[in-house]
Each structure stands twice: as structure tokens, then as C-alpha cells.
Amino acid sequence: MRLLAKFSLIFVAVFGLGLGLATYLFDSLLQQTAREQVHDQAELMMETALAMRSYTQQQVKPALEEQLQPRAAESGQDDVFREICARKGYAGSKQGFRPQRVPAYAATEMFGYLKKKYPEYTYKEAALNPTNPRDRAVDWEEDIIKRFKNSGDMQLFDGERMTPFGRSLYLAAPMRAGKGCLQCHSTPSAAPSEMVVTYGPGNGFGWTEGDVIAAQIVSVPASLPIQKANRAFRQILVSLVAVGLVTLVVLDLLLYFTVIRPVGQLAARADDISKGQMDMPELPVRGNDEITVLAVAFNRMHRSLATAMKMLE
């Protein structure tokens, strides 16, 4: 087997061994990194929903209340007439309640638009006693809310659960009732009549300030970080293989021009001399490496052998 082929095989074997070790290390590292990335994205989405809630509470709600504040002089409605309309469901166009001014509604709707970009993620403000029935917590969500209730200092909780579609990752944060929430959620009599008409007097009341009333929950399939890690792993693997191939080609070229070709010339010249061809020109000498030293020694041996042959003649 030629020297260049031997070197290439050795390089491939060593590189393959290193690539296998790197594959083992990168795989677990990329899995962990992808999981952390999904966790960070979920946390960012939760913070975005909280920002949307704050915007709705501080800006949208006051603006709607100011525009929709009933004016008895302009509308000609007294309190009794408004109450009758509210019971019949006709007061919505004149009264101050709109679901768009509710922070939880705004955050959930905003996430619906965000889900078009990130369809794998789901968001829910799961509550034990919600105003909107769509926010009612299911069994596993109730367990999370109760855990937040029992652990007053817990701010985030993540975990995994099995679903009919496979494992799912989730990130949850507690939601506490603030003073502003009690304006609508203390008793049915304190809430806007249209809200009571829309959702009923038995939903979303009896809240206590500071109590954990819900949990923000962002869920994502467990397959998502695995897919991210596998995609990154394939990209790294392809890059490493490409770098290895380029390195092998460059090293083979260097080996050929710096070692194999000069040694081949020495071997061919030695073969000619062994056949009695003493009038061969000397090998060119360039550089200061071991091959150059070998060429100088070979030329000296050639001259000595030629001189000895002439003396014998």
C-alpha cells in the first residue's frame, strides 16, 4: 500500500474516532441546550402575556371606560332601564363592559395571534374559579395551582406530563388577585351587570386579594426540543465531516509535495544508480528540512560512489 493511502486511512480512522466521541458529547449537550431554549421561549411568552395584561389594565381599560361611560343626559337611560337592558342582554352597546378590557381575555387573544408563528406552543391562564369557562383548570392544572397555593414563594414550576399525543413539557407561574381584580371579582353585585349577564353570577367571584387564583401555563410537545437538537446536530455533523474532508485533501497535497514526491525522486535516482548510471545529475536541494538533509546526503553518496567507480576503472 502506498504511503499516501496509508496516511489517508490513518487520518480517517483517527478523525472517525474523534467524530464519534464528539457526536456522543454534542448530542447530550445539544439536547440540554434545546430544552433550555424552549424553556426560555416559554418564559418569554409568559412575560409577553403579562405585559399585554398590564397594557390592557393600565391603558385599554381606562380608555374604554371613558368612551363607554353611560351618560344619562345623552342616552335617556336611568338606572332601572339600564338594569332591565342588562338582564335582557341589550346593555352591552351602552355600558362600560367589554371583554377586550379584561387582561386575561387580552392576553389569551394575543397569544392566539402569536400561535400562528409558534404553533407548537399553547397558552392558558388556568383558574379554579374563572369568569370565562374556557379558562377553567383541568385536573393536572388544578394540581399546579394548588402547589402554588401551598408554596407561597414559588415563582416558576416546570415539568412533563403524558398526553394522548405523547409527552408534553410545561412551564407555569402563579397569578394572584390584585386590588384591581376585586372591582369585578369580589361579589356579583360589584361587577358590571353585563359581565354577570354574559358569564353568570356563579363564575369568577369570591376572590381574595393576594390569593393564587390562577396559573399561567405554557405547554409545548416534548418532541420540539428533540427536533431542534437533532436539526442542530445534523448541521454540526455535516460541518465536521466537510471540515474533515477538506483537511484530508489539504494534508494529502502537503504530504505529496513535501514528502512523497521528494522521496519518490530519491528512490528513482537510487534505482538508476544501482543499475550503473553514474552520470545522473544531482538532486536539487532547497529548504532546510529533513528531506533536504536526506537529498544532500544522497548527493554526497552519489559523488563518492562515482569517484570510487572511476578509481576502480
N, C-alpha and C positions, 0 to 999 in steps of 0.2 A: 504494500500500500504506500502511495506517495506521501511525502511529508505534509503537503498541504491538506490532503484528505484526512490524515491523522489529526492534524491540528483542528480542522473543522469539526470532526467528530468529538474531540475532547471539549471544544468550546460549547458545542450543542449539549453535551452531557452535563457540563458544569452549569451552563445557563438554564437548562431544563430543571436541574435540581434547585437552583436558586429561585426559579419561577414558581416551582411547586411550593416552596416554603413561603414565598411572598403571597401566593394565592391563599394559602391557609391563614396567614396573618391578615391580609386585606379583607378577606371575606367576613370574618368576625368584626373587624373594625368598621367596615362599611355598613354592616347590619346595624351596629350600635349607632353609627353616625346618622343613618337614615331614620332610625327610630327617634333620635333626638331632634332631627329636623322636623319630622311630623309633629312631635310634641310642641316644638317652638311655634310651628304654624298654627296649631290648635290654640295655643295660648294667645297668639297674636289675634286670632279671630275672636276669642273671648274678649280681649281688650277692645277690639273694634266695636263689638256689640255693646260693651259698657260705654264707650264713647258715644255711640248712637243713642243710648238711653239718656246720657247726660245732656246731649244736644236737644233731644225731644223734651226732656223735663225743663230745661232752662230757657229754651228759645221757642220751640214749636208750640208747646202747650200754652205759654203766656200769650203768644201771638194769636192762636186760635180762640182762646178765651176772650181776648179783647175784641176780635172780629165777630164772634158768635154770641157775645153777651146780649141777652134779650133786653130790649128797650120797650117798656110798657107803653110809653107815649107813642112810639112809632108803630108797634105791632098791634096795639089794642088788646093785648092779652093780659089778663090778670093771673094771679097765682092759681086760682081754681081752674081756669081754662087751660093753663099750661099743664096742670096735673092730669086733666082729662085727656089732653092730647098725648101726654107721655104714656098713659095707660093704653091708649089705642095705637101707640107706635107712630104718631104723626108729629111728634115734637122734635124729631131729630134735625130737621132743617132749620129750626129756630133756636135750639138750645145749644149750650156750650160743649156737650159731649160729642167727641168723635174718636173712634178707635185709633186714628192716626196720632192722637196726642198722648196715647198710653205708651210709656217707654218700652214695656215688654213687647207690645204689638209692633212698634217701630223697629226694635232690634231683630225680631223674628222675620219681619218682612225684608229688612235689609239683608239678612243672611240668605233669604231666598234668592235675591239677585246675585249675591256672592257665590251661591252654589252653582250658578251657571258656569262660572270659571273653575270652581273646585267641586265637581260633582261627587267626589268620594266623601266629602265631609258633610256631617249633619249637625244641626244646632238645635238645642231645645232648652227653654227655661222651665224645667220641670218643677211643678209646685204641688204641695199636698192639698191645698185648697185654692185653686186658681179661679180667676174670673172667667177666662176663656177655657172651655172644656178641652181644647186641643193641647193646653199646657199641663193637663193633669198627669202626674207622675205614675208610671207603671211600677211593677214590683221592685225591679232592680234599682230604679231611680229613687224609689222611696227609701231603700236601704242606704243610698248615698246621702240623702237629705238627713236621715236620722243619724248617720255617722257625723255629719257636720254639726248637728244639734248637740250630740254628746261630746264632741271635741270642739270647744269654743275657739281654740286658737288655730285650728286647721284652715289653711287658705287655699290649698290645691290638693287634689286627690286624683291619681291616675291608676288605671288598671286594665284588665282584659276580661272579656266575657264571651260566652258562646252564643251565637245567633243561628237561625236556620240557614244562613248563608255563609257560616264559618266564623272564625274568631274575629272579634272587634276590639279595637283599642278605644279608650275614652279618657277624657280629661274633664274634671269637674271642679267648680268653685262655688262657695256658698253665696247666697243672696239674702240679705237681711232687710227687714222692713224699716224704712226711714220715716221721719216725721211727715214728709210729703205724701207718703203712701197712705197714711191713715186718713187723709182727707176724703178718700174714696173707699177705703177698705176697712174702716173701723166697724161701722154699722150700716145697714141698708138705708136708713133714714138720712145719713150723712152723704151718701153717694148721689151722683146725678141721677135723676129719675129715669133718663133714657138708658143709662147703664143698667139699672135694675130691670127695666123692661126688656133690654136686649139679652142679658145673661141670667136674669132671675135673682131673687133675693137670697138664695142659698149658696151662691158661688162667690168666693173671694172676699169674705167678710170675717171679722173677728181676729184680724191681725194685731200683733202686739209689737210696738216699736223695739227694734233691736233683735227680734227673734228671727231665726233662719226660716224663711217661708218658701224658699225655692233653691234650686241649684242650676247654675249654668253647666251644660253638658255638651261637649263637642265629641262626636264619635267618628271613627274612621276605620275601615276594614284593616285587619292586621296584615293583609297581603300588600297594602300600599307601600309601607317601608321596605318590605322584601323586594317588591318590584323596583323601587328606587335603588336599593343596594345592588340588585342584580344588573340593572342598567349601568350603574357606575362601575361595577366590577368588570363588565364586558368591555367598557371603554378603556379601563386601565389595562386589562389583559391584552387587548388589541394593540394598545400603545406600547406595552412592554415587548410584545412579540415583534412589532415593527422596529423598535429600537434595537432589539437583539439581532434581527436580520441585517439591518444597516451596519451595526457594529461588526458582525461577522464578515460582511463584504469588505469593509474598510480594513479590518485586521488581515484578511486574506491577501488583499492587494499589497499592504505594507510588508507582510511576510514574504510575498512573492518577489517584490522588487528589492528588499533589503537582505533577504537570506537565501531564498530558494534559487533565484536566478544566479547570484554570485557563486553559490555552492555548485550549481549545475555547470557553470563555466569552469570552475576548478576541476570538477570531476571529468568533464570532456577534455580539458587540457592534459590532465594526468593520464587519461586513456591514450591520447595521442603520443605522449612522451614514452609511455610504456611500450608503444609499438615502434619506437626508434626514431620518431620525428622530433629531432632536437632543434631544428631551425624555426621553431614556432616563436612568434613574438611574445614578449612578456605580457602578463595580465595588467590591465590598467589599475592603478592604485589611487583611490580617492577616499577621503574621510579619515576617521581616527577610531573606528570601532573594531570589534573582534574580527569581523570578516576582512577588513583591511589588513590587520596584522597577519591573518592567515594568507592573504594574497601576497604580501611582502615575503613571508617565509617560503611560500611556494615558488616565487620568482627566484629567490636565493638558491633554493634547492635545484631549480631548473638550470641556473647558471653553473652551479657546482657540478651537476651531473654532466652538462655539456663539456665543461673543462676536463673532467675526468675521462670522458669518452675520447676527446681529442688526444689526451696524453697516452691513452692506450693505443690509439692508432699510430 
